[in-house]
Amino acid sequence: KLFSMMGDPENWGVLAECHNRNHCTNHSGCTGMIHTDFFAVRPEHVDKDAFKNWNRAPSAERQANVAFSNIIEARREAWIWNKTPDGVCRVRG
């Protein structure tokens, strides 16, 4: 599935939402958390300094929200839907 999603040149990134609550797909600002255990992005669509301040970010997920915001705002993301029956932020399924 990842290869077919990234094989589409319209997709700049393949992301997973941390708690599978559909908060990052509303395109009016990501209020959920983009999962950082898994993501695939086209490097030319991410600022080269996107993770420069990693040691000052409140969490990796919040930093990913900012780093990948241009991909989401451009509506060029695809989503891997994970199964999180226990609400723990992990990609499974």
N, C-alpha and C positions, 0 to 999 in steps of 0.2 A: 504494500500500500504506500509506503514512504516513497519508493522509487517512482511509482506512477504519479504521486502528488508532486514530487519535485521535477518529474519529467515534463510537467506542464509549465511552459515558460511564463504563464500568467501568475503562477504562484511564486512569490518572493520568499516565502517561508512556510514551514509546516510546524505548527505549534500544538501544545496541549494546555488545556486550562486546568489549573491545579486541583480544583474540587469539582470539575465537570458541571458547573452551574450556569454555563452560557453567559457569563458576565463580560467576557472579552470579545464577544462577537456582535455587540450592538453598534459598533463603529462610531460611537459618540464618546469614546473614552473608555479605556479598559478599567473596570472597577473590580474585576477579579484578579487572579494572579496567574501569570503565564508560568507554566511549569518549567523549571530549569533542569530537571532530571533528563528531559528530552526536548530537543528542538533541532530543527535543520533550517538554515537560512542561506540565502545567496549573499555572500559577503559584500558585494557592491551595494546592497541596500541597507547596510548597517553602518553607522558611523564608526570610523576606525578607533575612536576613543570611547566607544559606548560602555565599556566595562573598566575604564581607567580608574574610577573611584570606587572600585569594588569593596575596599576596606571601610568605606564610610556609608555604604548603602544600608538601609534598614533590614533588607533581606535580598537574597538573590532573585527571588520572584518579583519583588517591586522594581529592582534594577532592570530586569528583563522587560517589564511593562514599558519602561521608558526607552530602553534600547531598541525595542521592536515596534514602538508606537507608530512610526512612519509606515511600516508594513501594514498594520491594522487600519490606520486612517486611509491608506490608499486602497483598502479592501483587496489586498493581494496575498492574503494568508489562507492556508488550508488548515483544518483542525483534525488532529488525531483524538478521537474521543476515548478516554480511558474509563475504566470501571473502578470507582472508588466507593465501594459499599460501606466502608467504615469511616469515610470522610478524611482519611489520612492523605496528605498530598504526595501521592506516588503514582507513577504511570504503570498500569497493569492491564491485562486483558488482551 
